[in-house]
Amino acid sequence: MTTRLLVNGRIYSSSAPDATSIAITDGIVVWVGDERAGRALHPGADIVDLGGAFVTPGFVDTHVHITALGLNLVGLDLVGTRSLAECLSRVAEFGEANPDAVIWGHGWDDTAWADHTAPGTADLDTVAPGRKVYLSRIDVHSAVCSTALRDDIENLASAAGYSADGPLTFDAHHLARTAARALLTEGQRAAARTAALDLCASRGIVAVHECGGPDISGLTDFQELLAHDHGVEVRGYWGEHVSTATDARALLDKTGAHGLGGDLFVDGSLGSHTAWLREPYADLPESTGNPYLDVDAIATHIRACTLAGVQAGFHAIGDGAVSAAAAAFRQVADELGGPKVAALGHRLEHAEMMSMDDADTFAALGVIANVQPVFDALWGGDNGLYATRLGVERSAALNPFAAAAAKGVSLALSSDAPVTPIDPWAMLRAAVHHHTDGSGISPRAAFAAATRGAWRAGGIRDGLAGTLNPGAPASYVVWEVGELEVSAPADSVQRWSTDPRSRVPALPRLTHDAPTPVCIRSVHRERIVYERGTR
């Protein structure tokens, strides 16, 4: 047995909040505490001097699209474009330099442009004549496509969500994405996923949950990713509806997925006006969005997965979608019993417009809310996208992290990359500093939801994964940080939290002016997946 003793650092562990040393034997944390005691207890250990660095459990990003993220890293990235003209200029430049079968781009956001004008097919035909072009909006629930790509798609004009020149949504978008994806080569996909996983590792992420499906990534890419030996662990969720327990087991075996959920769509997104609302959009009063599945269809999938012993999940953003999911969970619990449903830790992705009645249901039935705090950072506030789509009053109620947690809903935090960046500390900052007073959670709660809670969302419920307590797997990250502190939303909690008797470990400051921790090394199950200066 080999023991490694990390010394001269600061260790984030609830079992020893003031620890400066951690011992790891054969990939398992065996001891955490003071360095002098560590050296005495492990005299033959290999010594690693941390040089004052901060050691935490590795992050887990519980909702990503790895190949799509990688295509942005190595290809046409439209995130942050400030105008339609800049967006089209990037497309033209990329097309001239890259003769690939398809120009695949992502990240334009018309709501961030002064004239709020989305790109159209005619625009693409002008800047990339004759080329097949697919450009997904920032939320990946709509895309604009060139004529050359549209001409490849059978029955496009009769599909729901079709537009003759503007962005395609709903079924029309899924057809277009499938056609564009088929033009990517195996080499392009491989380069993209390696770039994306390298980025994750460099940001302290040791595991990800890939949310694939027929309309998202396709089975070939999904299985290639699951087979890719990178070091960052990939747990796959496949978003395809099933009707029976037999079908659920067969689909799990066919795909290699861990669960049947992730992006199994109940609705779309607010940005693309496809999230399913109870009341019309403020800026599109003739629409309440697009439901993909009704209550009975949702319940059928939950029932099939529960009987098969498979974790299920759904994408639900609008209040119509979230309430439909809650009704379906209650329906299945009434039939099969609440404990049987709760035992599997089914998931709801996004859950942005969760009511407190819905939260009661999810808490009672063990449904995990997998949320994206950076959505609020990007689109919340009185002048943000959400206020434009819903009005200020409705938008202020979005992403109620604190209220849901107070009801007993388990939270996991994620990026939905490439929708938002791979940046776990920015994600924690957004969870704490919510646009709506009272909706943010404490730094400690946010950190737990991105580590221990994230492993739990993936079905690991041993109470150790995502910690650096004795008995936990040695999945950790070494950080260069500034000041550490313990902070809490309320003064009374703050006073107790900073008392040594509370045994609350400190974290880096998460204020907007605080420096972001820099990753030095990421280790997953004792395998180094990132070392600063080596990539």
VEXROVO-554327 format. One line per 10 residues: number of its first residue (from 1); their letters; for each residue x, y, z of C-alpha. Coordinates in Angstrom, 1 decimal, m for minus. Example, Ala and Ser with C-alpha at 12.3 -4.5 7.8 and 13.67 -1.06 7.14 Angstrom:
% VEXROVO-554327
1> AS> 12.3:m4.5:7.8 ~ 13.7:m1.1:7.1
This chain:
% VEXROVO-554327
1> MTTRLLVNGR> 0.0:0.0:0.0 ~ 1.3:3.5:m1.0 ~ 0.5:6.5:1.1 ~ 0.9:10.1:m0.1 ~ 0.9:12.8:2.5 ~ 0.1:16.3:1.3 ~ 1.4:18.9:3.8 ~ 1.8:22.7:4.2 ~ m1.6:23.5:2.8 ~ m5.2:24.3:3.7
11> IYSSSAPDAT> m7.6:21.4:3.4 ~ m11.4:21.8:2.9 ~ m12.8:19.1:5.1 ~ m15.8:19.1:7.4 ~ m14.0:16.5:9.5 ~ m11.1:18.8:10.3 ~ m11.8:22.4:9.3 ~ m8.4:23.7:10.3 ~ m6.5:20.9:8.6 ~ m3.1:21.6:6.9
21> SIAITDGIVV> m2.4:18.0:5.8 ~ m4.2:15.1:4.2 ~ m3.1:11.5:3.8 ~ m4.2:9.3:0.9 ~ m3.6:5.5:0.6 ~ m4.3:3.6:m2.6 ~ m6.7:6.3:m3.8 ~ m8.7:6.7:m0.5 ~ m8.5:9.6:2.0 ~ m7.4:7.9:5.2
31> WVGDERAGRA> m6.6:10.9:7.4 ~ m7.0:14.7:7.6 ~ m5.6:17.0:10.2 ~ m2.5:18.9:11.5 ~ 0.7:18.3:9.6 ~ 2.8:17.4:12.6 ~ 0.3:14.6:13.5 ~ 0.2:13.5:9.9 ~ 4.0:13.1:9.7 ~ 4.0:11.1:13.0
41> LHPGADIVDL> 1.1:8.9:11.9 ~ 2.5:8.2:8.4 ~ 6.3:8.1:8.7 ~ 6.9:6.3:5.5 ~ 4.6:8.3:3.3 ~ 5.6:10.1:0.1 ~ 5.5:13.8:1.0 ~ 4.0:16.4:m1.2 ~ 4.6:20.0:m0.2 ~ 1.5:22.1:m1.1
51> GGAFVTPGFV> 3.3:25.4:m0.6 ~ 0.4:27.0:1.1 ~ m2.1:26.0:m1.6 ~ m5.8:25.2:m0.9 ~ m7.2:21.7:m1.5 ~ m10.8:21.0:m2.1 ~ m12.9:18.1:m3.4 ~ m13.1:18.1:m7.2 ~ m16.1:19.7:m8.8 ~ m18.7:17.8:m10.8
61> DTHVHITALG> m20.6:19.5:m13.6 ~ m23.9:17.7:m13.7 ~ m25.2:19.1:m17.0 ~ m22.9:19.5:m20.0 ~ m22.7:18.9:m23.7 ~ m19.1:18.0:m24.2 ~ m18.7:17.8:m27.9 ~ m20.8:20.9:m28.5 ~ m18.6:22.7:m25.9 ~ m15.5:21.5:m27.7
71> LNLVGLDLVG> m16.7:22.6:m31.1 ~ m16.9:26.1:m29.7 ~ m13.4:25.9:m28.3 ~ m11.8:24.7:m31.5 ~ m14.3:26.2:m34.0 ~ m16.7:29.0:m34.5 ~ m17.5:30.7:m31.2 ~ m20.2:33.4:m31.4 ~ m20.5:33.9:m27.6 ~ m20.1:37.6:m26.7
81> TRSLAECLSR> m20.7:39.0:m30.2 ~ m22.0:42.5:m29.8 ~ m24.0:42.9:m32.9 ~ m25.5:41.1:m35.9 ~ m22.7:42.5:m38.0 ~ m20.0:41.2:m35.8 ~ m21.7:37.8:m35.7 ~ m21.8:37.6:m39.5 ~ m18.3:38.9:m39.8 ~ m17.1:36.0:m37.7
91> VAEFGEANPD> m19.0:33.5:m39.8 ~ m17.5:34.9:m43.0 ~ m13.9:34.8:m41.6 ~ m14.3:31.3:m40.3 ~ m15.9:30.1:m43.5 ~ m13.0:31.4:m45.6 ~ m10.4:29.7:m43.3 ~ m12.2:26.4:m42.9 ~ m13.5:24.4:m45.9 ~ m15.3:21.8:m43.7
101> AVIWGHGWDD> m18.5:20.2:m44.8 ~ m20.5:22.3:m42.4 ~ m19.9:25.6:m40.7 ~ m21.0:24.9:m37.1 ~ m21.2:27.8:m34.8 ~ m22.9:28.6:m31.4 ~ m23.6:31.3:m29.0 ~ m25.3:34.3:m30.7 ~ m27.7:36.1:m28.5 ~ m29.9:38.7:m30.2
111> TAWADHTAPG> m31.2:40.0:m26.9 ~ m27.7:41.3:m26.2 ~ m27.6:43.3:m29.4 ~ m28.8:46.9:m29.8 ~ m31.4:46.2:m32.5 ~ m32.4:42.7:m31.1 ~ m32.4:41.4:m34.7 ~ m31.6:37.7:m35.0 ~ m29.6:36.4:m38.0 ~ m31.5:35.0:m40.9
121> TADLDTVAPG> m31.0:32.5:m43.7 ~ m30.5:35.3:m46.3 ~ m27.7:36.7:m44.0 ~ m25.8:33.4:m44.0 ~ m26.2:32.9:m47.7 ~ m24.6:36.4:m48.2 ~ m21.6:35.9:m46.0 ~ m21.0:32.1:m46.7 ~ m22.5:31.6:m50.2 ~ m23.2:28.0:m51.1
131> RKVYLSRIDV> m22.0:26.7:m47.7 ~ m23.9:24.6:m45.2 ~ m24.2:26.7:m42.1 ~ m25.7:25.9:m38.7 ~ m25.6:28.5:m35.9 ~ m27.3:27.7:m32.6 ~ m28.6:30.4:m30.4 ~ m27.0:30.7:m26.9 ~ m29.7:28.5:m25.4 ~ m29.4:25.9:m28.1
141> HSAVCSTALR> m33.2:25.8:m28.5 ~ m33.2:27.6:m31.9 ~ m30.8:28.0:m34.8 ~ m30.4:29.8:m38.0 ~ m29.4:27.7:m41.1 ~ m28.2:28.5:m44.6 ~ m30.2:27.5:m47.7 ~ m27.7:24.8:m48.6 ~ m28.3:23.1:m45.2 ~ m32.0:23.6:m45.3
151> DDIENLASAA> m32.1:21.9:m48.8 ~ m30.7:18.7:m47.2 ~ m33.6:18.4:m44.8 ~ m36.7:16.5:m45.8 ~ m40.1:17.9:m44.7 ~ m38.5:20.8:m43.0 ~ m41.2:23.3:m44.1 ~ m43.9:21.1:m42.5 ~ m42.2:20.8:m39.2 ~ m43.4:22.6:m36.1
161> GYSADGPLTF> m41.2:25.7:m35.4 ~ m40.4:26.3:m39.1 ~ m39.5:29.8:m40.3 ~ m38.9:30.6:m44.0 ~ m35.9:32.8:m43.2 ~ m35.6:33.2:m39.4 ~ m34.3:30.9:m36.7 ~ m35.8:27.4:m36.5 ~ m37.3:26.2:m33.3 ~ m39.0:23.1:m31.8
171> DAHHLARTAA> m39.1:20.1:m34.2 ~ m37.7:22.1:m37.2 ~ m34.6:22.9:m35.1 ~ m34.1:19.3:m34.1 ~ m34.2:18.3:m37.8 ~ m31.7:20.9:m38.7 ~ m29.3:20.0:m35.8 ~ m29.4:16.3:m36.8 ~ m28.6:17.2:m40.4 ~ m25.7:19.5:m39.4
181> RALLTEGQRA> m24.4:17.0:m36.9 ~ m24.2:14.3:m39.6 ~ m21.7:16.5:m41.5 ~ m19.2:16.5:m38.7 ~ m16.3:14.1:m39.1 ~ m15.1:11.6:m36.4 ~ m11.9:13.6:m36.2 ~ m13.8:16.9:m35.6 ~ m15.8:15.2:m32.8 ~ m12.7:13.7:m31.2
191> AARTAALDLC> m10.8:17.0:m31.2 ~ m13.7:18.8:m29.8 ~ m14.3:16.4:m26.9 ~ m10.6:16.3:m26.0 ~ m10.5:20.1:m25.9 ~ m13.7:20.3:m23.8 ~ m12.5:17.7:m21.2 ~ m9.1:19.3:m21.0 ~ m10.8:22.6:m20.2 ~ m13.0:20.9:m17.5
201> ASRGIVAVHE> m9.9:19.4:m15.9 ~ m8.1:22.7:m15.9 ~ m11.0:24.3:m14.1 ~ m11.0:21.7:m11.3 ~ m13.8:19.6:m12.7 ~ m13.1:15.9:m12.2 ~ m16.4:14.4:m13.5 ~ m19.2:15.5:m15.8 ~ m22.7:14.4:m16.7 ~ m23.2:14.4:m20.4
211> CGGPDISGLT> m26.9:15.1:m21.3 ~ m27.3:13.6:m24.7 ~ m30.3:12.3:m26.7 ~ m31.5:11.8:m30.2 ~ m32.1:15.5:m30.7 ~ m29.0:16.7:m28.9 ~ m25.8:14.8:m29.6 ~ m26.9:11.6:m31.4 ~ m26.0:8.1:m30.3 ~ m22.7:7.9:m32.1
221> DFQELLAHDH> m21.2:10.9:m30.5 ~ m22.7:9.9:m27.1 ~ m21.1:6.5:m27.2 ~ m17.8:7.8:m28.5 ~ m17.7:10.2:m25.5 ~ m18.5:7.4:m23.0 ~ m15.7:5.3:m24.5 ~ m13.2:8.2:m24.4 ~ m10.5:7.6:m21.7 ~ m9.5:11.1:m20.7
231> GVEVRGYWGE> m9.3:10.9:m16.9 ~ m12.3:13.2:m16.3 ~ m15.1:10.9:m15.5 ~ m18.1:11.0:m17.9 ~ m21.5:9.8:m16.7 ~ m24.1:9.7:m19.5 ~ m27.8:10.6:m19.4 ~ m29.9:9.8:m22.5 ~ m33.0:11.9:m23.1 ~ m35.4:9.6:m24.9
241> HVSTATDARA> m38.9:8.6:m23.8 ~ m39.8:5.1:m22.8 ~ m43.1:3.5:m22.0 ~ m42.3:0.3:m20.1 ~ m39.7:m1.0:m17.7 ~ m38.5:m3.5:m20.4 ~ m38.0:m0.6:m22.8 ~ m36.1:1.4:m20.2 ~ m33.6:m1.4:m19.5 ~ m33.2:m2.1:m23.2
251> LLDKTGAHGL> m32.5:1.6:m23.9 ~ m30.0:1.8:m21.1 ~ m28.2:m1.3:m22.5 ~ m28.3:0.0:m26.0 ~ m26.9:3.5:m25.2 ~ m24.6:2.7:m22.3 ~ m26.2:5.6:m20.3 ~ m26.4:5.8:m16.5 ~ m29.9:7.2:m16.6 ~ m32.7:8.1:m18.9
261> GGDLFVDGSL> m33.1:11.8:m18.5 ~ m31.0:15.0:m18.8 ~ m32.5:16.7:m21.8 ~ m35.7:14.7:m22.2 ~ m37.6:17.8:m23.1 ~ m40.8:18.8:m21.5 ~ m40.4:22.3:m23.0 ~ m37.8:24.6:m24.5 ~ m36.2:27.8:m23.4 ~ m37.3:31.3:m22.4
271> GSHTAWLREP> m34.8:32.9:m24.8 ~ m36.3:31.2:m27.8 ~ m39.9:31.6:m26.6 ~ m40.3:27.9:m26.3 ~ m40.4:27.4:m22.5 ~ m44.0:26.2:m21.6 ~ m45.7:28.9:m19.5 ~ m49.0:29.0:m17.7 ~ m49.5:32.7:m18.8 ~ m48.4:34.2:m22.1
281> YADLPESTGN> m45.0:35.8:m22.7 ~ m44.9:39.5:m21.9 ~ m43.2:40.2:m25.2 ~ m45.1:37.6:m27.3 ~ m48.6:37.7:m25.8 ~ m50.0:35.2:m28.4 ~ m47.7:32.5:m27.1 ~ m47.3:30.3:m24.0 ~ m44.4:28.3:m25.5 ~ m44.1:24.7:m26.6
291> PYLDVDAIAT> m45.0:21.6:m24.5 ~ m43.2:18.5:m25.8 ~ m44.7:16.1:m23.2 ~ m47.9:16.3:m21.3 ~ m48.5:15.0:m17.7 ~ m49.5:11.5:m18.8 ~ m46.4:11.1:m21.1 ~ m44.1:12.3:m18.3 ~ m45.7:9.9:m15.8 ~ m45.3:7.0:m18.3
301> HIRACTLAGV> m41.6:7.6:m18.4 ~ m41.3:8.0:m14.6 ~ m43.3:4.8:m14.1 ~ m41.2:2.8:m16.6 ~ m37.9:4.0:m15.2 ~ m39.0:3.5:m11.5 ~ m40.1:m0.1:m12.2 ~ m36.8:m0.7:m14.0 ~ m34.7:0.8:m11.2 ~ m33.4:3.5:m13.5
311> QAGFHAIGDG> m32.9:7.1:m12.7 ~ m35.2:9.3:m14.8 ~ m35.1:13.0:m15.5 ~ m36.5:15.8:m17.6 ~ m35.7:19.2:m19.0 ~ m38.3:21.7:m17.6 ~ m37.9:25.5:m17.5 ~ m41.3:27.2:m17.7 ~ m43.9:27.0:m14.9 ~ m46.2:25.0:m17.2
321> AVSAAAAAFR> m43.5:22.4:m17.7 ~ m42.3:22.3:m14.1 ~ m45.8:21.9:m12.7 ~ m46.6:19.2:m15.3 ~ m43.5:17.3:m14.1 ~ m44.6:17.7:m10.4 ~ m48.1:16.4:m11.3 ~ m46.6:13.4:m13.0 ~ m44.3:12.6:m10.1 ~ m47.4:12.7:m7.8
331> QVADELGGPK> m49.3:10.5:m10.1 ~ m46.7:7.8:m10.1 ~ m46.1:8.1:m6.4 ~ m49.8:7.6:m5.8 ~ m49.6:4.4:m7.8 ~ m46.2:2.9:m6.8 ~ m45.6:4.6:m3.4 ~ m43.5:7.6:m2.6 ~ m40.5:5.6:m1.2 ~ m40.2:3.6:m4.4
341> VAALGHRLEH> m40.0:6.8:m6.5 ~ m37.8:8.6:m4.0 ~ m35.3:5.8:m3.8 ~ m34.0:6.5:m7.3 ~ m33.2:10.2:m7.0 ~ m35.0:11.2:m10.2 ~ m33.9:14.6:m11.6 ~ m35.4:17.8:m13.0 ~ m33.0:19.8:m15.1 ~ m33.2:23.7:m14.8
351> AEMMSMDDAD> m36.6:24.0:m13.0 ~ m36.3:27.7:m13.3 ~ m39.9:28.5:m12.7 ~ m40.5:26.2:m9.8 ~ m43.4:27.1:m7.5 ~ m43.2:26.3:m3.8 ~ m46.1:23.8:m4.2 ~ m43.9:22.1:m6.8 ~ m40.9:22.3:m4.5 ~ m43.0:20.5:m1.8
361> TFAALGVIAN> m43.6:17.6:m4.3 ~ m40.0:17.4:m5.3 ~ m38.8:17.4:m1.7 ~ m41.3:14.7:m0.7 ~ m40.4:12.5:m3.6 ~ m36.6:13.0:m3.6 ~ m36.5:14.7:m7.0 ~ m33.2:16.5:m7.4 ~ m33.2:20.0:m9.0 ~ m30.2:20.3:m11.3
371> VQPVFDALWG> m29.9:24.1:m11.6 ~ m27.7:26.6:m13.4 ~ m26.9:29.7:m11.3 ~ m25.2:31.5:m14.2 ~ m28.5:31.7:m16.0 ~ m29.5:34.2:m13.4 ~ m26.2:36.0:m13.6 ~ m26.6:36.4:m17.4 ~ m30.3:37.0:m17.8 ~ m31.8:37.9:m14.4
381> GDNGLYATRL> m32.5:41.3:m13.0 ~ m35.0:44.0:m13.8 ~ m33.4:44.8:m17.2 ~ m32.4:41.3:m18.2 ~ m33.7:38.8:m20.7 ~ m36.1:37.2:m18.2 ~ m37.7:40.5:m17.4 ~ m38.2:41.1:m21.1 ~ m39.8:37.7:m21.7 ~ m41.9:37.6:m18.5
391> GVERSAALNP> m42.1:41.0:m17.0 ~ m40.2:42.1:m13.8 ~ m42.6:40.5:m11.3 ~ m42.5:37.0:m12.8 ~ m38.8:37.1:m13.6 ~ m37.9:37.9:m10.0 ~ m39.3:34.6:m8.9 ~ m37.1:32.5:m11.3 ~ m34.4:30.2:m9.9 ~ m35.6:30.2:m6.3
401> FAAAAAKGVS> m32.5:28.4:m4.9 ~ m32.9:29.3:m1.3 ~ m36.6:28.8:m1.1 ~ m36.4:25.4:m2.8 ~ m33.6:24.3:m0.5 ~ m35.6:25.5:2.5 ~ m38.4:23.2:1.4 ~ m36.0:20.3:1.3 ~ m35.3:20.0:m2.4 ~ m31.8:18.6:m3.0
411> LALSSDAPVT> m29.8:20.9:m5.4 ~ m27.0:20.1:m7.8 ~ m25.3:23.0:m9.6 ~ m24.1:22.8:m13.3 ~ m23.2:24.9:m16.3 ~ m25.2:23.5:m19.2 ~ m22.0:24.3:m21.2 ~ m21.8:25.6:m23.9 ~ m24.8:27.6:m22.8 ~ m22.8:29.1:m19.9
421> PIDPWAMLRA> m19.0:28.8:m19.5 ~ m17.0:26.1:m17.6 ~ m16.2:28.1:m14.5 ~ m17.2:26.5:m11.2 ~ m16.2:29.4:m9.0 ~ m18.2:31.9:m11.1 ~ m21.1:29.4:m10.8 ~ m20.8:29.4:m7.0 ~ m20.6:33.2:m7.0 ~ m23.8:33.4:m9.1
431> AVHHHTDGSG> m25.6:31.0:m6.7 ~ m24.7:33.2:m3.8 ~ m25.2:36.6:m5.4 ~ m28.6:36.1:m6.9 ~ m30.4:39.0:m8.6 ~ m33.4:38.5:m6.4 ~ m32.9:39.2:m2.7 ~ m33.4:36.1:m0.6 ~ m33.0:33.6:m3.5 ~ m29.2:33.1:m3.2
441> ISPRAAFAAA> m27.7:30.4:m1.0 ~ m24.7:30.4:1.2 ~ m21.2:29.7:m0.2 ~ m21.0:26.5:1.8 ~ m24.4:25.3:0.5 ~ m23.4:26.2:m3.1 ~ m20.1:24.4:m2.7 ~ m21.8:21.3:m1.4 ~ m24.3:21.4:m4.3 ~ m21.4:21.4:m6.8
451> TRGAWRAGGI> m19.5:18.6:m5.1 ~ m21.2:16.2:m2.7 ~ m24.7:17.1:m4.0 ~ m23.5:16.6:m7.6 ~ m22.3:13.1:m6.8 ~ m25.6:12.4:m5.2 ~ m27.3:13.6:m8.4 ~ m25.4:11.0:m10.2 ~ m26.6:8.2:m7.9 ~ m23.6:8.1:m5.5
461> RDGLAGTLNP> m25.2:8.4:m2.1 ~ m22.5:7.1:0.2 ~ m22.1:10.5:2.0 ~ m18.4:10.5:1.2 ~ m18.1:11.2:m2.5 ~ m17.5:14.9:m3.0 ~ m15.8:15.3:0.4 ~ m12.2:15.0:1.7 ~ m13.2:13.1:4.8 ~ m11.6:9.8:5.7
471> GAPASYVVWE> m13.0:7.0:3.5 ~ m13.7:9.3:0.6 ~ m12.2:8.6:m2.9 ~ m9.1:10.8:m3.5 ~ m10.7:13.2:m6.1 ~ m9.3:16.6:m5.3 ~ m8.1:19.9:m6.7 ~ m5.1:22.0:m5.6 ~ m5.8:25.8:m5.9 ~ m3.8:29.0:m5.7
481> VGELEVSAPA> m6.1:31.2:m3.7 ~ m6.2:34.4:m1.7 ~ m8.1:35.0:1.5 ~ m10.4:32.2:2.9 ~ m13.5:33.0:4.9 ~ m16.7:31.6:6.2 ~ m19.8:33.6:5.2 ~ m23.5:33.2:5.4 ~ m26.6:35.1:4.3 ~ m27.8:36.2:7.8
491> DSVQRWSTDP> m25.8:37.9:10.5 ~ m26.9:35.4:13.2 ~ m25.8:32.5:11.0 ~ m22.6:34.4:10.2 ~ m21.7:34.7:13.9 ~ m22.2:31.0:14.6 ~ m20.5:29.9:11.3 ~ m17.3:31.8:12.2 ~ m17.2:30.4:15.7 ~ m14.6:27.5:15.8
501> RSRVPALPRL> m17.2:25.3:17.5 ~ m19.3:25.3:14.4 ~ m16.5:23.4:12.6 ~ m17.4:25.1:9.3 ~ m14.4:25.0:6.8 ~ m13.5:28.2:5.1 ~ m13.8:28.9:1.3 ~ m12.3:31.6:m1.0 ~ m14.2:34.9:m1.0 ~ m17.0:34.9:m3.5
511> THDAPTPVCI> m17.6:38.6:m3.8 ~ m17.5:40.1:m7.3 ~ m14.2:41.8:m6.7 ~ m12.4:38.8:m5.2 ~ m9.8:37.0:m7.3 ~ m10.9:33.7:m8.9 ~ m8.9:30.7:m7.6 ~ m6.5:29.3:m10.1 ~ m6.2:25.5:m10.6 ~ m2.8:24.0:m10.0
521> RSVHRERIVY> m3.6:20.3:m10.2 ~ m6.7:18.2:m10.6 ~ m6.7:14.6:m9.4 ~ m9.5:12.1:m9.9 ~ m9.2:8.8:m8.0 ~ m5.5:9.4:m7.7 ~ m5.0:10.0:m11.4 ~ m3.7:13.5:m12.3 ~ m6.0:14.8:m15.0 ~ m4.5:18.3:m15.0
531> ERGTR> m1.2:19.8:m14.0 ~ m0.6:23.5:m14.5 ~ 2.1:24.1:m17.1 ~ 1.8:20.7:m18.8 ~ m0.9:21.6:m21.3
